Amino acid sequence: MPKLIWKGCEDTEAAAALAGPRIRKLRQARKLSIRELASRVNVSKNTLLRLEQGEPIAEPLFIRICNALQTVPPNLFATEEDWELPYRVHRQSAAPWRIAFRREKAPSMYQDFAPVEGSDVRKRIGNLGFVTGFLQSLDCQISDGKLQAALVELYGDQERAGFRHSGEEFVYCLQGRLKLTINSDTLILEPGDSATFRSGFRHRYESDLPLQPGTEPTRMLMVWIEEEEEEMAVMADAECLAH
């Protein structure tokens, strides 16, 4: 059996040993049974159990589980010392940018959460239309906390219908023009503008600037606070279209 590899991790087994128990803690904080979470993300109960016991699983399954628990993989890879602190400090120099939204036509080398080095590379990929968004997770989630944050760079429009999950969300436009869609309402945010909304509403982020060489990306700060999951809290894009 080939060795499992998680992008951005030099030692997948060590990363899984850290992430697994933390996945279990997040699941329990949301009052979800193993069976309930496995059903939501369409994985077997045994696969989820292996992950929670610290064993690596296929990366696409791991990412789906993270999405359902409203976290991103980098948040789960902190050292034990950092994980137990009552505070977290984000160091810009140590935080990679990752692909957040890829287009269907994008070459297979561009996968969600794959790290991308350098702003020039992000601009090239984004302006080619292969990727519409990149995310830099801010290392701010404390072990028993509900608040998370990230920087997002956006290029052009978004193929995905949107996202819907539990909690509240705050976005702040840093540069460019942010096109924020909440249910059927579309808001255009200029630098310095911000918006707050319930994350249970379908929402989508796009750049309102044309794709062309030399155009700077739209950049925003995104902060969200988690709540206990509800039955319809995490929905697939296709389901979002009906709400």
Contacts in CASP RR format, 6 or more apart in sequence:
PFRMAT RR
TARGET T0000
AUTHOR 0000-0000-0000
METHOD contacts of the structure
MODEL  1
MPKLIWKGCEDTEAAAALAGPRIRKLRQARKLSIRELASRVNVSKNTLLR
LEQGEPIAEPLFIRICNALQTVPPNLFATEEDWELPYRVHRQSAAPWRIA
FRREKAPSMYQDFAPVEGSDVRKRIGNLGFVTGFLQSLDCQISDGKLQAA
LVELYGDQERAGFRHSGEEFVYCLQGRLKLTINSDTLILEPGDSATFRSG
FRHRYESDLPLQPGTEPTRMLMVWIEEEEEEMAVMADAECLAH
3 12 0 8 1.000
4 12 0 8 1.000
4 56 0 8 1.000
4 57 0 8 1.000
4 58 0 8 1.000
4 59 0 8 1.000
5 12 0 8 1.000
5 59 0 8 1.000
6 12 0 8 1.000
6 15 0 8 1.000
6 16 0 8 1.000
6 56 0 8 1.000
6 59 0 8 1.000
6 62 0 8 1.000
6 73 0 8 1.000
7 59 0 8 1.000
7 111 0 8 1.000
7 113 0 8 1.000
7 114 0 8 1.000
7 115 0 8 1.000
8 96 0 8 1.000
8 115 0 8 1.000
9 15 0 8 1.000
9 77 0 8 1.000
12 56 0 8 1.000
13 56 0 8 1.000
15 56 0 8 1.000
15 77 0 8 1.000
16 51 0 8 1.000
16 54 0 8 1.000
16 55 0 8 1.000
16 56 0 8 1.000
16 57 0 8 1.000
17 54 0 8 1.000
18 76 0 8 1.000
18 77 0 8 1.000
18 78 0 8 1.000
18 80 0 8 1.000
18 83 0 8 1.000
19 51 0 8 1.000
19 54 0 8 1.000
19 62 0 8 1.000
19 73 0 8 1.000
19 76 0 8 1.000
19 77 0 8 1.000
20 51 0 8 1.000
20 52 0 8 1.000
20 53 0 8 1.000
20 54 0 8 1.000
20 76 0 8 1.000
21 52 0 8 1.000
21 54 0 8 1.000
22 76 0 8 1.000
22 83 0 8 1.000
22 143 0 8 1.000
23 51 0 8 1.000
23 52 0 8 1.000
23 65 0 8 1.000
23 66 0 8 1.000
23 69 0 8 1.000
23 76 0 8 1.000
24 52 0 8 1.000
25 143 0 8 1.000
26 69 0 8 1.000
26 71 0 8 1.000
27 34 0 8 1.000
27 37 0 8 1.000
27 52 0 8 1.000
27 69 0 8 1.000
29 144 0 8 1.000
30 69 0 8 1.000
30 226 0 8 1.000
30 228 0 8 1.000
30 229 0 8 1.000
31 228 0 8 1.000
31 229 0 8 1.000
32 40 0 8 1.000
32 229 0 8 1.000
34 45 0 8 1.000
34 48 0 8 1.000
34 49 0 8 1.000
34 52 0 8 1.000
35 45 0 8 1.000
37 48 0 8 1.000
37 65 0 8 1.000
37 68 0 8 1.000
37 69 0 8 1.000
38 44 0 8 1.000
38 45 0 8 1.000
38 47 0 8 1.000
38 48 0 8 1.000
40 68 0 8 1.000
40 234 0 8 1.000
41 61 0 8 1.000
41 64 0 8 1.000
41 65 0 8 1.000
41 67 0 8 1.000
41 68 0 8 1.000
42 64 0 8 1.000
43 61 0 8 1.000
43 64 0 8 1.000
43 65 0 8 1.000
47 57 0 8 1.000
47 61 0 8 1.000
48 65 0 8 1.000
50 57 0 8 1.000
51 57 0 8 1.000
51 61 0 8 1.000
51 62 0 8 1.000
51 65 0 8 1.000
56 62 0 8 1.000
62 73 0 8 1.000
63 73 0 8 1.000
63 112 0 8 1.000
63 113 0 8 1.000
66 72 0 8 1.000
66 73 0 8 1.000
66 76 0 8 1.000
67 234 0 8 1.000
68 234 0 8 1.000
70 148 0 8 1.000
70 165 0 8 1.000
70 166 0 8 1.000
70 224 0 8 1.000
70 226 0 8 1.000
70 234 0 8 1.000
71 141 0 8 1.000
71 148 0 8 1.000
72 98 0 8 1.000
72 113 0 8 1.000
72 135 0 8 1.000
72 137 0 8 1.000
72 148 0 8 1.000
72 150 0 8 1.000
73 113 0 8 1.000
74 95 0 8 1.000
74 96 0 8 1.000
74 98 0 8 1.000
74 137 0 8 1.000
74 139 0 8 1.000
75 137 0 8 1.000
75 139 0 8 1.000
75 141 0 8 1.000
75 148 0 8 1.000
78 88 0 8 1.000
78 139 0 8 1.000
82 88 0 8 1.000
83 143 0 8 1.000
84 143 0 8 1.000
85 142 0 8 1.000
86 142 0 8 1.000
87 142 0 8 1.000
88 139 0 8 1.000
88 140 0 8 1.000
88 141 0 8 1.000
88 142 0 8 1.000
89 139 0 8 1.000
90 138 0 8 1.000
90 139 0 8 1.000
90 140 0 8 1.000
91 139 0 8 1.000
94 139 0 8 1.000
95 136 0 8 1.000
95 137 0 8 1.000
95 138 0 8 1.000
95 139 0 8 1.000
96 115 0 8 1.000
96 116 0 8 1.000
96 117 0 8 1.000
96 136 0 8 1.000
97 115 0 8 1.000
97 116 0 8 1.000
97 117 0 8 1.000
97 118 0 8 1.000
97 122 0 8 1.000
97 134 0 8 1.000
97 135 0 8 1.000
97 136 0 8 1.000
97 153 0 8 1.000
98 112 0 8 1.000
98 113 0 8 1.000
98 114 0 8 1.000
98 115 0 8 1.000
98 116 0 8 1.000
98 134 0 8 1.000
98 135 0 8 1.000
98 136 0 8 1.000
98 137 0 8 1.000
99 110 0 8 1.000
99 111 0 8 1.000
99 112 0 8 1.000
99 113 0 8 1.000
99 114 0 8 1.000
99 116 0 8 1.000
99 131 0 8 1.000
99 133 0 8 1.000
99 134 0 8 1.000
99 135 0 8 1.000
100 112 0 8 1.000
100 113 0 8 1.000
100 131 0 8 1.000
100 133 0 8 1.000
100 134 0 8 1.000
100 135 0 8 1.000
100 152 0 8 1.000
101 112 0 8 1.000
101 131 0 8 1.000
101 132 0 8 1.000
101 133 0 8 1.000
101 158 0 8 1.000
101 159 0 8 1.000
101 160 0 8 1.000
102 110 0 8 1.000
102 111 0 8 1.000
102 112 0 8 1.000
102 130 0 8 1.000
102 131 0 8 1.000
102 132 0 8 1.000
103 129 0 8 1.000
103 130 0 8 1.000
103 131 0 8 1.000
103 132 0 8 1.000
103 159 0 8 1.000
104 159 0 8 1.000
105 130 0 8 1.000
106 129 0 8 1.000
106 130 0 8 1.000
106 131 0 8 1.000
107 130 0 8 1.000
110 125 0 8 1.000
110 130 0 8 1.000
110 131 0 8 1.000
116 122 0 8 1.000
116 125 0 8 1.000
116 134 0 8 1.000
122 131 0 8 1.000
122 134 0 8 1.000
122 153 0 8 1.000
122 217 0 8 1.000
123 214 0 8 1.000
123 216 0 8 1.000
123 217 0 8 1.000
125 131 0 8 1.000
126 132 0 8 1.000
126 133 0 8 1.000
126 155 0 8 1.000
126 211 0 8 1.000
126 217 0 8 1.000
127 155 0 8 1.000
127 211 0 8 1.000
127 212 0 8 1.000
127 213 0 8 1.000
127 214 0 8 1.000
127 215 0 8 1.000
129 155 0 8 1.000
129 156 0 8 1.000
129 211 0 8 1.000
131 155 0 8 1.000
132 154 0 8 1.000
132 155 0 8 1.000
132 156 0 8 1.000
132 157 0 8 1.000
132 158 0 8 1.000
132 159 0 8 1.000
132 206 0 8 1.000
132 207 0 8 1.000
133 152 0 8 1.000
133 153 0 8 1.000
133 154 0 8 1.000
133 155 0 8 1.000
134 152 0 8 1.000
134 153 0 8 1.000
135 150 0 8 1.000
135 151 0 8 1.000
135 152 0 8 1.000
135 153 0 8 1.000
136 150 0 8 1.000
136 151 0 8 1.000
136 152 0 8 1.000
137 148 0 8 1.000
137 149 0 8 1.000
137 150 0 8 1.000
138 148 0 8 1.000
138 149 0 8 1.000
138 150 0 8 1.000
138 151 0 8 1.000
140 147 0 8 1.000
140 148 0 8 1.000
140 149 0 8 1.000
141 147 0 8 1.000
141 148 0 8 1.000
145 226 0 8 1.000
146 225 0 8 1.000
146 226 0 8 1.000
146 227 0 8 1.000
147 223 0 8 1.000
147 224 0 8 1.000
147 225 0 8 1.000
147 226 0 8 1.000
148 223 0 8 1.000
148 224 0 8 1.000
148 225 0 8 1.000
148 226 0 8 1.000
149 221 0 8 1.000
149 222 0 8 1.000
149 223 0 8 1.000
149 224 0 8 1.000
150 221 0 8 1.000
150 222 0 8 1.000
151 174 0 8 1.000
151 219 0 8 1.000
151 220 0 8 1.000
151 221 0 8 1.000
151 222 0 8 1.000
152 205 0 8 1.000
152 219 0 8 1.000
152 220 0 8 1.000
152 221 0 8 1.000
152 222 0 8 1.000
153 217 0 8 1.000
153 218 0 8 1.000
153 219 0 8 1.000
154 178 0 8 1.000
154 205 0 8 1.000
154 206 0 8 1.000
154 207 0 8 1.000
154 217 0 8 1.000
154 218 0 8 1.000
154 219 0 8 1.000
154 220 0 8 1.000
155 207 0 8 1.000
155 211 0 8 1.000
155 217 0 8 1.000
155 218 0 8 1.000
156 206 0 8 1.000
156 207 0 8 1.000
156 209 0 8 1.000
156 210 0 8 1.000
156 211 0 8 1.000
157 179 0 8 1.000
157 206 0 8 1.000
157 207 0 8 1.000
158 204 0 8 1.000
158 205 0 8 1.000
158 206 0 8 1.000
160 204 0 8 1.000
160 237 0 8 1.000
161 202 0 8 1.000
161 204 0 8 1.000
161 237 0 8 1.000
161 238 0 8 1.000
161 240 0 8 1.000
161 241 0 8 1.000
162 181 0 8 1.000
162 202 0 8 1.000
162 203 0 8 1.000
162 204 0 8 1.000
162 237 0 8 1.000
162 240 0 8 1.000
163 199 0 8 1.000
163 202 0 8 1.000
163 203 0 8 1.000
163 204 0 8 1.000
163 237 0 8 1.000
163 240 0 8 1.000
164 199 0 8 1.000
164 200 0 8 1.000
164 201 0 8 1.000
164 202 0 8 1.000
164 203 0 8 1.000
164 232 0 8 1.000
164 233 0 8 1.000
164 234 0 8 1.000
164 235 0 8 1.000
164 239 0 8 1.000
164 240 0 8 1.000
164 243 0 8 1.000
165 199 0 8 1.000
165 200 0 8 1.000
165 233 0 8 1.000
165 234 0 8 1.000
165 235 0 8 1.000
166 199 0 8 1.000
166 200 0 8 1.000
166 226 0 8 1.000
166 227 0 8 1.000
166 228 0 8 1.000
166 229 0 8 1.000
166 230 0 8 1.000
166 233 0 8 1.000
166 234 0 8 1.000
167 198 0 8 1.000
167 199 0 8 1.000
167 200 0 8 1.000
167 224 0 8 1.000
167 225 0 8 1.000
167 226 0 8 1.000
167 227 0 8 1.000
168 196 0 8 1.000
168 197 0 8 1.000
168 198 0 8 1.000
168 199 0 8 1.000
168 224 0 8 1.000
168 225 0 8 1.000
168 227 0 8 1.000
169 196 0 8 1.000
169 197 0 8 1.000
169 198 0 8 1.000
169 199 0 8 1.000
169 203 0 8 1.000
169 222 0 8 1.000
169 223 0 8 1.000
169 224 0 8 1.000
169 225 0 8 1.000
170 194 0 8 1.000
170 195 0 8 1.000
170 196 0 8 1.000
170 222 0 8 1.000
170 223 0 8 1.000
170 224 0 8 1.000
171 178 0 8 1.000
171 180 0 8 1.000
171 189 0 8 1.000
171 194 0 8 1.000
171 195 0 8 1.000
171 196 0 8 1.000
171 205 0 8 1.000
171 220 0 8 1.000
171 221 0 8 1.000
171 222 0 8 1.000
171 223 0 8 1.000
172 192 0 8 1.000
172 193 0 8 1.000
172 194 0 8 1.000
172 220 0 8 1.000
172 221 0 8 1.000
172 223 0 8 1.000
173 189 0 8 1.000
173 190 0 8 1.000
173 191 0 8 1.000
173 192 0 8 1.000
173 193 0 8 1.000
173 194 0 8 1.000
173 218 0 8 1.000
173 219 0 8 1.000
173 220 0 8 1.000
174 191 0 8 1.000
174 192 0 8 1.000
174 219 0 8 1.000
174 220 0 8 1.000
174 221 0 8 1.000
175 191 0 8 1.000
175 216 0 8 1.000
175 217 0 8 1.000
175 218 0 8 1.000
175 219 0 8 1.000
176 190 0 8 1.000
176 191 0 8 1.000
176 207 0 8 1.000
176 208 0 8 1.000
176 209 0 8 1.000
176 216 0 8 1.000
176 217 0 8 1.000
176 218 0 8 1.000
176 219 0 8 1.000
177 188 0 8 1.000
177 189 0 8 1.000
177 190 0 8 1.000
177 207 0 8 1.000
177 208 0 8 1.000
177 209 0 8 1.000
177 218 0 8 1.000
178 188 0 8 1.000
178 189 0 8 1.000
178 193 0 8 1.000
178 205 0 8 1.000
178 206 0 8 1.000
178 207 0 8 1.000
178 208 0 8 1.000
178 218 0 8 1.000
178 220 0 8 1.000
179 186 0 8 1.000
179 187 0 8 1.000
179 188 0 8 1.000
179 189 0 8 1.000
179 205 0 8 1.000
179 206 0 8 1.000
179 207 0 8 1.000
179 208 0 8 1.000
180 186 0 8 1.000
180 187 0 8 1.000
180 188 0 8 1.000
180 189 0 8 1.000
180 195 0 8 1.000
180 203 0 8 1.000
180 204 0 8 1.000
180 205 0 8 1.000
180 206 0 8 1.000
181 187 0 8 1.000
181 202 0 8 1.000
181 203 0 8 1.000
181 204 0 8 1.000
181 206 0 8 1.000
182 195 0 8 1.000
182 197 0 8 1.000
182 201 0 8 1.000
182 202 0 8 1.000
182 203 0 8 1.000
183 201 0 8 1.000
183 202 0 8 1.000
183 203 0 8 1.000
183 243 0 8 1.000
187 195 0 8 1.000
188 208 0 8 1.000
189 195 0 8 1.000
189 220 0 8 1.000
197 203 0 8 1.000
199 224 0 8 1.000
200 233 0 8 1.000
202 235 0 8 1.000
202 240 0 8 1.000
202 243 0 8 1.000
205 220 0 8 1.000
205 222 0 8 1.000
207 217 0 8 1.000
207 218 0 8 1.000
208 218 0 8 1.000
209 215 0 8 1.000
209 216 0 8 1.000
209 217 0 8 1.000
209 218 0 8 1.000
235 243 0 8 1.000
END
